[in-house]
Amino acid sequence: LLGALADRPATHGHAMLIEGVPDAVAAFAARLPEVIRGRRVLLVRHGNTAKAEVDAERELTDHGREQCRRFREAWASSLSGVSSVLASPVKRTAETAALLSEPLGLQVRLVEDLYFVRPWRHEAMKAADRDCGYAPVSEYIQRHPGSHDVAAKTMAAAVAEAGADLPPGDLLLVGHAGYLSFLALEVVDAMASTMPVASKEAWHTAARQAVLDANVGEVCGFEVSGASGARYLPNPEATDFEAAKTNDDFIKSS
């Protein structure tokens, strides 16, 4: 249902709650604050992959699996409270999610709209991805304002829909570079909306800045907590950003 709603072409006028975003998708996204209320949310990018003919077929390398192991060890305390795991449905994110949650004995729920190769990925979004590549989300916002609004709201709606029946506990989301940061901003905004007015502004500003500044490496991500704000979670295994500048560098040339 959600995918069909997100696939509608963008229009203007009273049918839209947010420009370019179908009203039903915006309505689902508006439920995110209630879904994440009282939870810590961890958002993690998938591990290193080999090249493939088609993006969805990319699989983790041994290095990518080692990155998962190192992250799991480094951030064991943050992961210990996770009770639910949602991931993009492609091989590299599903395996990353499974490896990160393995000690917790949790099953991974695959969510279609956490993957970016979807009909809602319009040409302006693709152009921004090619231009900015692997970069902090602040660069996307500065150089291509509004390019990923549809992506951000669609992913937020997907999490809200999938999270409607989750058990109590923290939430782990596993996704893709760039898009993960846009989703993290949605999580920050949603969490801020549930906070008392007196503490909201300072928390919100600092948490957004933590997301805006980070160039998210392989099996790195964010922890967002109402109690402590947002922080970047680096991997002890550094990402070689020079080896691949954009997602397209992982697609084999025909």
Secondary structure, 3 states (H helix, E strand, C coil): CHHHHHCCCCCCCCCEEECCEEHHHHHHHCCHHHHHCCCCEEEEECCCECCECCHHHCCECHHHHHHHHHHHHHCHHHHCCEEEEEECCCHHHHHHHHHHHHHHCCCEEECHHHCCCCCCCCHHHHHHHHHHCCCCHHHHHHHCCCCCHHHHHHHHHHHHHHHHHCCCCEEEEEECCCHHHHHHHHHHHHHHCCCCHHHHHHHHHHHHHHHHHCCCCCCCEEEEECCCEEEEECCCCCCCCCCCCCHHHHECCC
